[in-house]
Amino acid sequence: MKQQKITYRIRQDGVVYETTEGTEGNECERLTQDIENALGTLSNRIHKPEYYKSQQTVTDVTLQHDQDQT
C-alpha cells in the first residue's frame, strides 16, 4: 500500500486548503471526510488526475466445481 499524505494550508482569513497524495479514485474523499465534516462547509473541491484513475482491487478467489452433483 502506498503511503498516504494529507497536507493542510490555512490562510490568514481562515480558509483551509487540503491536498492529498498517494491516493487514487475516491479514496481521497474517504480519507478526508471526517476532518472536512469537523471543519465545516466545503466550498470547493478540485480533483487531481489521480482521482480519475481506477483503484485496483486484488481479490483471491478459489472456485470448486463438483462434477458429480446433479
PELIN-V751506 format. One record per pair of residues at least 4 apart in sequence whose C-alpha atoms are under 7 Angstrom apart, sorted by the first residue. I is the first residue (numbers start at 0). J is the second residue. Records with the same first field share a line. If there is no record, write none. Layout:
# PELIN-V751506
I=J / J
This chain:
# PELIN-V751506
1=21
2=21
3=20 / 21 / 22
4=19 / 20 / 21
5=17 / 18 / 19 / 20
6=17 / 18 / 19
7=15 / 16 / 17 / 18
8=15 / 16 / 17
9=13 / 14 / 15 / 16
10=14 / 15
19=27
22=26 / 27
23=27 / 49 / 50 / 52 / 53 / 54
24=49 / 50 / 51 / 52 / 53 / 54
25=29 / 50
26=30
27=31
28=32
31=35
32=36
33=37
34=38
35=39
46=50
